Amino acid sequence: MEEKISRRPHRLELSNRARGSVTGIQDVVSFDENQLILDTDMGLLTIKGKGLHVSRLTLEKGEVDLEGTIDSLAYSAGDGGRKAGESLLGRLFR
């Protein structure tokens, strides 16, 4: 039986390279103060910067808000080393 994947609208908003909002998030692949990798409906999104802080994360709605100095945003295809069905917490507590 095929699993149905519902796509949410994917939106990226950036204000003054200091605050950002992303929708259409499936999972957080990795996060530290210099890099945030998000699995989105449109592929992996890598956000690089300094002093990055996630101010709000709602995976049920697929939304994340972040703050800090944002230097670059890059999309790529692939799963980023993520196994199917494995969440961030699942990877942390292996």
C-alpha positions in Angstrom: 0.0 0.0 0.0 1.3 3.4 -1.0 1.8 6.1 1.7 0.1 9.3 0.8 2.2 12.4 1.3 0.4 15.6 1.7 2.2 18.7 0.5 1.9 21.9 2.4 2.6 25.3 0.7 6.4 25.9 0.9 7.2 29.5 1.7 10.5 31.2 2.8 10.5 34.7 4.2 13.7 36.6 5.2 13.7 40.0 6.8 17.0 42.1 7.0 19.0 38.8 7.0 18.2 38.6 10.7 14.8 36.9 11.0 13.3 34.2 8.8 10.2 32.0 8.5 9.9 28.8 6.6 6.8 26.7 5.9 6.5 23.3 4.3 8.9 21.7 6.7 8.9 17.9 7.1 11.8 17.6 9.6 14.9 19.2 11.1 17.9 17.2 9.9 20.5 19.1 12.0 20.9 22.3 13.8 23.6 24.4 15.6 24.3 28.1 15.9 26.1 28.2 12.5 23.9 25.9 10.3 20.3 24.7 10.1 19.3 21.9 7.7 15.6 21.5 7.1 13.9 18.7 5.1 11.2 20.6 3.2 8.6 19.6 0.7 10.9 21.1 -2.0 14.1 19.4 -0.9 16.8 20.0 1.7 17.3 23.6 2.7 20.6 24.5 4.3 20.7 27.8 6.1 24.1 29.1 7.2 24.9 32.0 9.4 26.0 33.1 12.9 24.2 32.9 16.2 21.2 31.1 14.6 18.4 30.4 17.0 15.1 28.6 16.3 12.5 30.8 18.0 9.5 28.6 17.0 9.3 25.1 15.6 5.9 23.4 14.8 6.5 20.2 12.9 2.7 19.4 12.9 2.1 22.5 10.9 5.5 22.4 9.1 6.6 25.8 10.3 9.9 27.2 11.7 10.9 30.7 12.7 14.6 31.6 13.2 16.7 34.5 14.2 20.4 35.3 13.8 22.7 36.5 11.1 21.8 34.6 8.0 24.6 34.4 5.4 23.3 31.8 2.9 20.3 29.7 1.9 20.8 26.7 -0.4 18.4 24.0 -1.6 19.6 20.5 -2.5 17.9 17.2 -3.4 18.4 14.1 -1.3 17.6 12.9 2.2 20.7 14.4 4.0 21.5 11.1 5.6 18.0 10.7 7.1 16.4 7.3 7.2 12.8 7.1 6.1 10.5 7.7 9.0 13.2 8.6 11.4 12.7 11.9 13.3 15.3 14.2 14.8 14.6 12.8 18.3 15.0 9.3 17.0 18.4 10.1 15.6 19.4 11.8 18.8 18.6 8.8 21.0 20.1 6.0 18.9 
